[in-house]
């Protein structure tokens, strides 16, 4: 077996609509018993990594401290790298404490950070917009269009980012999946080279494209977003492309083609045991 670690997506790969995907717990235990390093590489941007971990532990998954990597963690590291930069943060309540030491107290900011933000009313968006017009750079935790929760499908951070991009005429720098920046941060955290790591996820546009961006092996699971019955037609097309059934797709065929497609995380363990 050539991999030393798995970068596991969370939503749609291990959990879906607030519940554990059947067999995910046993799969994690199996990976650990075989000595694989695990990192939970998720675009969840509503809470700090430890908050994501607590949620997963509450659902019965063995996720350990320091193993969750999400866009807020990448943002925190960026803020810590240069404390002179002033950040205006448009993020959710659970992130405010996490990022507070680095958030700007007022005045013109250098960067506007946008994440999942249920309080983003006109006033909050306009405040961010004015910072952008004043010269600030736009930084997005991630640019997802929608996500699934127990109550159904929900508008994701990308919609807020797109609104600000449109109004300010600026393109956001994105910290989360599928960017090279995010996956490079994951590899650096593991201290491994891309060919020592496999990415497992349900989303061709984020997980597979991200694995491709850094040259890691890409495994698509057909749960969550890529369970074809539950996704809008636009993603279906991307997903078909990912399976090599049609050419093209959002990121082009090379961007979204996984190395392997399996039904679920359980199959990843089974194939591993059988000598993938
Ligand atoms: Mg996912």
Boltz pocket constraint, residues with backbone or C-beta under 6 A from the ligand:
constraints:
  - pocket:
      binder: B
      contacts: [[A, 9], [A, 10], [A, 11], [A, 12], [A, 13], [A, 201], [A, 202], [A, 203], [A, 224], [A, 225]]
      max_distance: 6.0
